Amino acid sequence: MLALDGLSKHFGGVRAVDGLDLEVRQGEIFGLIGPNGSGKSTTVNLICGVFPVTTGEIRFEGRNITRAPPHVCLAAGIARTFQNIRLFGHLSVWQNLWVAQNAMADRKASGFLNRWFGGSARARQEVEALLEFAGVAAKADDLAGNLSFGEQRRLELARALAAKPSLLLLDEPAAGMNVEEVGQLRERLAKLRDDGMTILLVEHVMELVMGVTDRIAVLNFGQKIAEGTPEEIQNDPLVREAYLGAPQSAGGGNA
Amino acid sequence: MDDHLVGVLSNIGMISFIALSAYLLLIVGEISFGQQAFFAISAYASGIATAMWGWDFWPGLAWGTAVAAAAAVLVGIPTLRIRGLYFSIATLAFAEMVRLVFEVFKYQVEIDGEMVGPDGSDGFRDIRYIFENDITAVEYMLMIYGLLAAVLCAFFLLERSRLGSIFRMIGQDPVLAEMQGIDVTAYKILALGLAGLVAGIGGGLYAHLTTFVEPKIFNVMLGVHSLAYGLIGGLGTAFGPLIGVAIDIGFLESIRAISGYRMIAFGGLVAVLLIFRPRGLLDEAAVNWIRLRLRRRHA
């Protein structure tokens, strides 16, 4: 579904991503892990067009999107969340979701009044469903900036889903969450996969990565040092040396 | 009704338009020091239409407003490609250019043996439509407030619409808005055009109330004040800038005992609010709080 082919991004002399080959398959949760500064977030930013690619190619559903700007990638079906929460805090929860959804495909289908005032019945229904999914239905009219940290994280995920993507890029969605919240997030992601979503998950929280992904790639200094199932990765000596550390700490928390 | 009071209220009404104009741009995250230029353009254009071309008041006002809005869009196309501080400086430069053009702009025709029309830095005298047509000061004040009410309704509709949400999104995080597929530059040009239109209504009303406009009235202080009104009153609702105008014109400027201290008090007020309430008294959080309270009471 998504294929990176020799993808590189150089910032001056720094090779943040260096000749990365990856393939994310339809319907899987693909984990991307590695130490800080190994190029995970840069990869996400390259895929969705925030940074221009230095060399290499990105193909999405057979289409070359290497040079596509962010809104074109979004229209193509790639939505994302951010490592640092980015919401429109001055707007209500409802407005955050409504505009994200309306930015997309069915914008021509609904009439003028529906498009500019309140949304069509179907659009409103979809927003309601997303509010339920994020567990913030009771706070639909609150400003997004007034939500708790966990609620904001969930709202950000819901906003990405509002655009009806076929591929979801999640950049450290569990950062700052407690054990219970990580458990809930794991269930949410598993449910999304069951509903047919493809997810690229960048994460440090090993509990989540090992518990929910189908395959994992490990980055170090911008290069892929390993790829495989969670089990294979946990037992890979190279990965243990670069990132996970000794076996007894492999299952827990930040490495 | 007392003449002084009618004068003050008319002033508050007219200045409210330029305050709303600056407010609209603050919503989309741009600080314009140049909204007085569109106020001035409409004052001249509508004055020329009624005093020199013999138009009626309403077509004259509509013409002035349209010229101001068109000028705003034309200015917006190049300037909104630059952002932030650079945009602010560009608007300031544009407004000063407009003022200096009016300082040398001469266009006069002879009407009943007298020369009428803009005469450079001597200004544009005898925009006498409301006197010639026996419109009283109170009637004119009601016209001002009628238009202001219509513009306020438009603002409230805007706030409820997707367009209003998009404006606020652009104001808060233009990069994120762009990533969500919003054409930020196009929407900003639209906002600038609408802001020019709103300022234009005020300018046309102003020219006909005072019967006399001169370029130096439209200096940068008018622009600075109109910005400050929104920042004092709050950026959460269109009532915000009106509160700012009411405090400044209605209270500080119009009560004689304190008018000498106007700029001191005004500057102090702005400084204090920038520290304690950087988005004004009625900021987004306050407005949302009030909105939720009201809804709960009605439910």
Interface residues (C-beta under 8 A of the other chain):
Chain A: C48 V50 P70 H71 L74 A75 R86 F88 G89 H90 L91 S92 Q95 W98 V99 A100 N102 A103 M104 R115 W116 F117 G118 D141 D142 L143 G145 N146 A163
Chain B: R160 S161 R162 L163 S165 I166 R168 M169 G171 Q172 D173 L176 E178 M179 Q180 G181 I182 E284 A285 N288 R291 L292 R295
